[in-house]
Each structure stands twice: as structure tokens, then as C-alpha cells.
């Protein structure tokens, strides 16, 4: 089979497309003919060797990256019912990568069977990014009375948040970089879509809200734009943080919270880890029922290095997915 391997930590070009032996399903495992493999921002961090104390340690090298796959079971190992062969499945591989490949193995208890109408790239976008989004949304508890601002609204999670806020009946403000992404955020259902590359974007948000105050900020960007979003939050509002791809974390103090009666929470980490299987099932339910339609940017498996570069440079929309030949 072909796979993308990493022999040395460093830039995206260190990812190489190679021919490697087929994996074999061991006890309790199935082998999956991969139809789509997800690319996560954490993949780029691990590739560079900079886990930074995160939840996943850098892998032993050489390695085949990738923890999110969908496809069809083509073989089973000892202890697994042969009825799994031929079933369409999606799975998050957890701490053991191997998804950037034509074939990958997974524990049978980790599988989710998927219906024929759910395509593999959408399933991949749902199993990883979707489960995190579901966990954050559970904490956000969006209502029709909310006014929600979403940073990076054209991203993998941001695009799901826009749809969830729309479905809840909330007034939705989506920030995105550039006219094309702004248009996509509008198409997803955001009543207000603003280009955050404009210096005056906070003033634009305030003007379009026309006296209404933000009640919720969902922020995975932090840095300067995350800080400016936090500053817009109205009295009694709530801030849910889940990353800082735009720089360091938002700087806030108890005094900041007290002054406006705000609440702030770090919405990922242990809170989500306790309930991952249920969150995966909830995210898949949303996609299967058509409530969520993940945005996708697709690359051939052989172009994994290009996918990493584009993701790091914020040139992608939605979830980045690799498609084997």
C-alpha cells in the first residue's frame, strides 16, 4: 500500500509518500480500506515535534500520521466477528496514528458504522472535529435569545458552530479571513459575517448589532482578535475558549469577569475526554440527520505536505481531508 510517513520532525516537506507493507489486523482489530483521512491542526504540531505539553506526545519515528479515518472494513483480526467485513465505518484512532494511508487498523470497539448517504469525507470531519464541537456546544447551551460571536467561523469547528447557532435560533456573528470565507460563513447561516483582517472589524460588529450585546463568544483563535472579541462581550456574557491558533491565550483577570459579570471557561481537555464516545455519536447524529454540513478542503493523499502547509497558512476552509488514490 501507499502511505505518508514522517522520518524526521520539521517542516511539511518532511512528509513523504511511500510504498510500505500492508498492516495486518491483530486481536480485537479490523483493517479498513481508507476512503478519507482527516488532517488536524495537532497533526502539524506533532509533525514539527512541538507538542508543547499538549495531550498527545510526539510520536516515535518513523510514523504514519493521522488519527481520523473513514472507509470500509476489508479484514478482521482474531476475536472480531466476520460480519464487520464490508461495513462502512468511521473511527478516531486515538493516540495511535496511521490514518494517512491506503489501509489502517483500528480497535473494533472504537468503530462507528455509518449509513450509505453519509460520505466518508463528511464522516471524517464529524468524528474528530465534530466531537470536539459537540462537547463545546454542550457547555455553551445556546438559546434563541443568544447573540453568538464565532472566531474563525469558516474553520472546521467554526463552521459547525455557525450551523448550531443558526439551528438554535440565535443571532450569529461569524468572523472569517477574506471575502470568500466571509461569503461561505453567510451561506452557512450567519446573519452577520465580518472580515477579521479589517482593522475596524469590532466597530463593524457593534454597528451591525445595532444596540444588541454579545452574550456568547466561542473562541479558538485567541491572540489579538480573540482579545478584541472578548472585549465586545456584553454584561453577563460567557466566553468559551478552546485554542489559541492566532497567538497566546486571551489575557483576562478576575477583575475583568467581575466588571461585567462574565463567565469564562476552557472548554476542552478533561471535560471532553471523559465522554468522547458519546460526543462522537452526537456529532455523527447531527451530520447523519443533516443538521450539520461540514465544510471540506480535500487533497490527494500524496499531497499531504501541501495540505499541512495550507492549514498552517490558513488557506483552507473547514476540515482538511486526504483522499487516497
TANOR-V460053 format. One record per residue. N is the residue number from 1. RES is the residue in one letter. BURIAL is # if it has 24 or more other ideal C-beta (glycine too) atoms within 12 Angstrom, else .. D_LAST is the distance of its C-alpha to the last C-alpha in whole Angstrom. Layout:
# TANOR-V460053
[[N;RES;BURIAL;D_LAST] [N;RES;BURIAL;D_LAST]]
This chain:
# TANOR-V460053
[[1;X;#;11] [2;X;#;9] [3;X;#;11] [4;X;#;12] [5;X;#;16] [6;X;#;19] [7;X;.;22] [8;X;.;25] [9;X;.;26] [10;X;.;26] [11;X;.;24] [12;X;#;20] [13;X;.;20] [14;X;#;20] [15;X;#;17] [16;X;#;15] [17;X;#;12] [18;X;.;13] [19;X;.;13] [20;X;.;15] [21;X;.;17] [22;X;.;16] [23;X;#;18] [24;X;.;20] [25;X;#;22] [26;X;.;25] [27;X;.;28] [28;X;.;28] [29;X;#;24] [30;X;#;21] [31;X;#;18] [32;X;#;15] [33;X;#;11] [34;X;#;10] [35;X;#;9] [36;X;#;10] [37;X;#;12] [38;X;#;15] [39;X;#;16] [40;X;#;20] [41;X;#;23] [42;X;#;24] [43;X;#;21] [44;X;#;22] [45;X;#;26] [46;X;#;25] [47;X;#;23] [48;X;#;26] [49;X;.;28] [50;X;.;30] [51;X;.;30] [52;X;.;34] [53;X;.;35] [54;X;.;32] [55;X;.;32] [56;X;#;29] [57;X;.;30] [58;X;#;28] [59;X;#;26] [60;X;.;27] [61;X;.;25] [62;X;.;22] [63;X;#;20] [64;X;#;17] [65;X;#;17] [66;X;#;16] [67;X;#;19] [68;X;#;17] [69;X;#;15] [70;X;#;14] [71;X;#;13] [72;X;#;15] [73;X;#;17] [74;X;#;17] [75;X;#;20] [76;X;#;23] [77;X;#;25] [78;X;.;29] [79;X;.;31] [80;X;#;28] [81;X;.;29] [82;X;.;27] [83;X;.;26] [84;X;#;24] [85;X;.;21] [86;X;.;19] [87;X;#;20] [88;X;#;18] [89;X;#;19] [90;X;#;18] [91;X;#;20] [92;X;#;21] [93;X;#;21] [94;X;#;24] [95;X;.;26] [96;X;#;23] [97;X;#;20] [98;X;#;17] [99;X;#;14] [100;X;#;12] [101;X;#;10] [102;X;#;8] [103;X;#;12] [104;X;#;15] [105;X;#;18] [106;X;#;21] [107;X;#;24] [108;X;#;25] [109;X;.;28] [110;X;#;25] [111;X;#;23] [112;X;#;24] [113;X;#;23] [114;X;#;22] [115;X;.;22] [116;X;.;20] [117;X;.;21] [118;X;#;20] [119;X;#;16] [120;X;#;14] [121;X;#;14] [122;X;#;18] [123;X;#;18] [124;X;#;17] [125;X;#;19] [126;X;#;22] [127;X;#;22] [128;X;#;22] [129;X;#;24] [130;X;#;25] [131;X;#;27] [132;X;#;29] [133;X;#;30] [134;X;#;31] [135;X;#;33] [136;X;#;34] [137;X;#;35] [138;X;#;37] [139;X;#;39] [140;X;#;40] [141;X;.;41] [142;X;#;41] [143;X;.;43] [144;X;.;44] [145;X;.;47] [146;X;#;45] [147;X;#;44] [148;X;#;40] [149;X;#;39] [150;X;#;35] [151;X;#;34] [152;X;#;31] [153;X;#;30] [154;X;#;27] [155;X;#;25] [156;X;#;24] [157;X;#;27] [158;X;#;29] [159;X;#;27] [160;X;#;28] [161;X;#;32] [162;X;#;32] [163;X;#;31] [164;X;#;33] [165;X;#;36] [166;X;#;36] [167;X;#;36] [168;X;#;39] [169;X;.;41] [170;X;#;41] [171;X;#;42] [172;X;#;39] [173;X;#;38] [174;X;#;35] [175;X;#;35] [176;X;#;32] [177;X;#;31] [178;X;.;32] [179;X;.;32] [180;X;.;29] [181;X;#;28] [182;X;#;32] [183;X;.;31] [184;X;#;28] [185;X;#;31] [186;X;#;33] [187;X;.;31] [188;X;#;30] [189;X;#;34] [190;X;#;36] [191;X;#;39] [192;X;#;39] [193;X;#;36] [194;X;#;37] [195;X;#;36] [196;X;#;37] [197;X;.;36] [198;X;.;40] [199;X;.;43] [200;X;.;45] [201;X;#;42] [202;X;#;44] [203;X;.;47] [204;X;#;45] [205;X;#;44] [206;X;#;48] [207;X;.;49] [208;X;#;46] [209;X;#;47] [210;X;.;51] [211;X;.;52] [212;X;#;50] [213;X;#;49] [214;X;#;46] [215;X;#;46] [216;X;#;42] [217;X;#;40] [218;X;#;37] [219;X;#;36] [220;X;#;33] [221;X;#;34] [222;X;#;37] [223;X;#;38] [224;X;#;41] [225;X;#;39] [226;X;#;39] [227;X;#;43] [228;X;#;43] [229;X;#;42] [230;X;#;44] [231;X;#;47] [232;X;#;47] [233;X;#;47] [234;X;#;50] [235;X;.;53] [236;X;.;51] [237;X;#;48] [238;X;#;45] [239;X;#;42] [240;X;#;39] [241;X;#;37] [242;X;#;34] [243;X;#;33] [244;X;#;34] [245;X;#;31] [246;X;#;34] [247;X;.;36] [248;X;.;38] [249;X;.;39] [250;X;#;42] [251;X;.;45] [252;X;#;48] [253;X;.;51] [254;X;.;53] [255;X;.;55] [256;X;.;52] [257;X;.;52] [258;X;.;55] [259;X;.;56] [260;X;#;54] [261;X;.;54] [262;X;#;50] [263;X;#;48] [264;X;#;45] [265;X;#;42] [266;X;#;39] [267;X;#;37] [268;X;#;34] [269;X;.;35] [270;X;.;37] [271;X;.;38] [272;X;#;34] [273;X;.;33] [274;X;.;36] [275;X;.;34] [276;X;#;31] [277;X;#;30] [278;X;.;32] [279;X;#;31] [280;X;#;27] [281;X;#;29] [282;X;#;30] [283;X;#;27] [284;X;#;25] [285;X;.;28] [286;X;#;29] [287;X;#;25] [288;X;#;26] [289;X;.;29] [290;X;.;28] [291;X;#;30] [292;X;#;27] [293;X;#;24] [294;X;#;22] [295;X;#;21] [296;X;#;18] [297;X;#;16] [298;X;#;12] [299;X;#;10] [300;X;.;7] [301;X;#;7] [302;X;.;8] [303;X;#;11] [304;X;#;12] [305;X;#;16] [306;X;#;16] [307;X;#;15] [308;X;#;18] [309;X;#;20] [310;X;.;20] [311;X;#;21] [312;X;#;24] [313;X;.;25] [314;X;#;25] [315;X;.;23] [316;X;#;21] [317;X;#;22] [318;X;#;22] [319;X;#;19] [320;X;#;16] [321;X;#;13] [322;X;#;10] [323;X;#;6] [324;X;#;4] [325;X;.;0]]
